[in-house]
Amino acid sequence: MESSTIQNQLVQTWEISNRVTEFFFESLPDEVWDLKIPGAQRRTVRMIAGHIHNARCMWLKMLGKNFSGRVPASVDRRRVNRRELLKALQVSNAAIIQLLQSAYGMGGEMRLKIPWANISGDIFHFAGYMIAHEAHHRGQIILVARALGHRLSPKLSNGIWQWKQRQREVSARKRRRINNH
């Protein structure tokens, strides 16, 4: 397989996962945002939502020293609303894509010299870690909502598994950007 094809597939996989995260928060009912997490009463679903973007920012800050990317601003996890979060996710998505492309262009090494980082120092492990992190928190939110009597719609709970549909949405978004320029 050609090197550029592998890079494109890596970036595309991340973009689809990001779209799944965006879709999830676009579709999450308003009444779920402020549910308290059982066993962690000071945390809410809103705080988990903000954490997803802020975790991206943390990794970009730590790894960005090796690349020329700009680190997006974090969000206030206690106050972030849907519109702010979705805008922030778009910005951090673009920064993660830039990081993946830059790292791939430098041979795929992330140069992780962080003692507590439990991942290997290459972009494939990093991308897998980031995708798993966000999937974990989406699942956590679904479980919390169900446990507290807020059964989520099949559109939402099934939609996070519709990667072909999310891929079509990513492609359509790219076509719109190209046509608008």
C-alpha positions as CSV (number, residue, x, y, z in Angstrom):
1,M,0.0,0.0,0.0
2,E,1.3,3.4,-0.9
3,S,2.5,5.7,1.9
4,S,0.1,8.5,1.0
5,T,-2.8,6.0,1.0
6,I,-2.0,4.9,4.5
7,Q,-1.8,8.5,5.7
8,N,-5.1,9.3,4.0
9,Q,-6.7,6.2,5.6
10,L,-5.4,7.2,9.0
11,V,-6.7,10.7,8.7
12,Q,-10.0,9.5,7.3
13,T,-10.5,7.1,10.2
14,W,-9.9,9.9,12.7
15,E,-12.3,12.2,10.8
16,I,-15.1,9.6,10.9
17,S,-14.5,9.0,14.6
18,N,-14.7,12.8,15.1
19,R,-17.9,12.9,13.1
20,V,-19.4,10.2,15.3
21,T,-18.5,12.3,18.4
22,E,-20.1,15.4,16.8
23,F,-23.2,13.4,15.8
24,F,-23.4,12.1,19.3
25,F,-23.4,15.6,20.9
26,E,-25.7,17.0,18.2
27,S,-28.2,14.3,19.0
28,L,-27.9,14.2,22.8
29,P,-31.2,15.4,24.4
30,D,-30.9,18.7,26.3
31,E,-32.2,17.1,29.5
32,V,-29.2,14.7,29.6
33,W,-26.5,17.4,29.6
34,D,-26.8,18.2,33.3
35,L,-27.3,14.7,34.6
36,K,-25.0,13.9,37.5
37,I,-22.7,10.9,37.2
38,P,-23.7,8.2,39.7
39,G,-20.8,7.7,42.1
40,A,-19.2,11.0,41.1
41,Q,-22.0,13.5,42.0
42,R,-19.8,16.5,41.3
43,R,-19.4,15.5,37.6
44,T,-22.1,15.9,35.0
45,V,-22.6,14.7,31.4
46,R,-21.7,18.3,30.3
47,M,-18.4,18.0,32.1
48,I,-17.6,14.7,30.2
49,A,-18.5,16.4,27.0
50,G,-16.1,19.2,27.6
51,H,-13.5,16.8,28.8
52,I,-13.4,15.2,25.3
53,H,-12.4,18.4,23.7
54,N,-10.0,19.4,26.5
55,A,-8.3,16.1,26.3
56,R,-7.6,16.7,22.7
57,C,-6.2,20.1,23.6
58,M,-4.0,18.6,26.3
59,W,-2.4,16.1,23.9
60,L,-2.0,18.8,21.2
61,K,-0.2,20.9,23.8
62,M,2.1,18.1,24.8
63,L,2.8,16.8,21.3
64,G,2.5,20.1,19.4
65,K,6.0,21.1,20.5
66,N,7.3,18.7,17.9
67,F,4.9,20.0,15.2
68,S,3.8,23.4,14.0
69,G,0.2,23.2,15.1
70,R,-1.7,25.8,17.1
71,V,-3.3,24.4,20.3
72,P,-7.0,25.3,20.5
73,A,-8.5,26.9,23.6
74,S,-10.0,24.6,26.2
75,V,-13.7,24.9,27.1
76,D,-15.2,25.5,30.5
77,R,-16.4,22.0,31.3
78,R,-19.0,23.2,33.8
79,R,-20.6,25.7,31.5
80,V,-20.0,24.6,27.9
81,N,-23.2,24.3,25.8
82,R,-23.9,22.2,22.7
83,R,-23.1,25.0,20.2
84,E,-19.8,25.9,21.9
85,L,-18.7,22.3,22.2
86,L,-19.5,21.5,18.6
87,K,-17.5,24.5,17.4
88,A,-14.6,23.6,19.7
89,L,-14.7,20.0,18.5
90,Q,-14.3,21.3,14.9
91,V,-11.3,23.3,15.9
92,S,-9.6,20.5,17.8
93,N,-10.5,18.1,15.0
94,A,-8.6,20.2,12.5
95,A,-5.6,20.5,14.9
96,I,-5.5,16.7,15.4
97,I,-5.6,16.2,11.6
98,Q,-2.7,18.6,11.2
99,L,-0.8,16.7,14.0
100,L,-1.4,13.3,12.3
101,Q,-0.4,14.6,8.9
102,S,2.8,16.3,10.3
103,A,3.8,13.3,12.3
104,Y,3.2,11.0,9.4
105,G,5.3,13.2,7.2
106,M,8.1,12.9,9.8
107,G,8.0,9.1,9.8
108,G,5.1,8.5,12.2
109,E,7.0,9.1,15.4
110,M,5.3,11.1,18.1
111,R,8.3,11.3,20.4
112,L,6.3,10.6,23.5
113,K,8.6,11.1,26.4
114,I,5.8,11.4,28.9
115,P,6.3,8.9,31.8
116,W,2.5,8.5,32.5
117,A,1.5,8.2,28.8
118,N,0.4,4.6,28.4
119,I,0.7,4.5,24.6
120,S,3.5,3.9,22.2
121,G,5.1,6.8,20.5
122,D,3.7,6.5,17.0
123,I,0.7,8.1,15.3
124,F,-1.2,4.8,14.8
125,H,-1.2,4.0,18.5
126,F,-2.0,7.7,19.3
127,A,-4.9,7.8,16.9
128,G,-6.3,4.5,18.3
129,Y,-5.9,5.8,21.8
130,M,-7.8,9.0,21.0
131,I,-10.6,7.1,19.2
132,A,-10.9,4.7,22.1
133,H,-11.0,7.5,24.6
134,E,-13.9,9.3,22.9
135,A,-15.8,6.0,22.3
136,H,-15.4,5.2,26.1
137,H,-16.9,8.5,27.1
138,R,-19.8,8.3,24.5
139,G,-20.6,4.8,26.0
140,Q,-20.3,6.2,29.5
141,I,-22.8,8.9,28.7
142,I,-25.2,6.4,27.2
143,L,-25.0,4.2,30.3
144,V,-25.5,7.1,32.6
145,A,-28.5,8.3,30.7
146,R,-30.1,4.8,30.7
147,A,-29.3,4.3,34.4
148,L,-31.1,7.6,35.3
149,G,-34.2,6.8,33.2
150,H,-33.4,8.7,30.0
151,R,-33.5,6.1,27.3
152,L,-31.8,7.6,24.2
153,S,-33.4,7.4,20.8
154,P,-32.4,4.6,18.4
155,K,-31.3,7.3,16.0
156,L,-28.6,8.3,18.5
157,S,-27.7,5.0,20.0
158,N,-27.6,3.2,16.6
159,G,-26.2,6.3,14.8
160,I,-22.8,6.1,16.6
161,W,-22.3,2.7,14.9
162,Q,-23.2,4.0,11.4
163,W,-19.6,4.7,10.3
164,K,-20.5,4.5,6.6
165,Q,-23.1,7.2,7.1
166,R,-20.7,9.3,9.1
167,Q,-18.1,8.9,6.4
168,R,-20.6,10.2,3.8
169,E,-21.2,13.2,6.0
170,V,-17.5,13.9,6.3
171,S,-17.2,13.6,2.5
172,A,-20.2,15.9,1.9
173,R,-18.7,18.5,4.3
174,K,-15.4,18.4,2.4
175,R,-17.2,18.9,-0.9
176,R,-19.1,21.9,0.5
177,R,-15.9,23.5,1.7
178,I,-14.3,23.0,-1.7
179,N,-17.3,24.4,-3.6
180,N,-17.5,27.4,-1.3
181,H,-13.9,28.4,-1.9
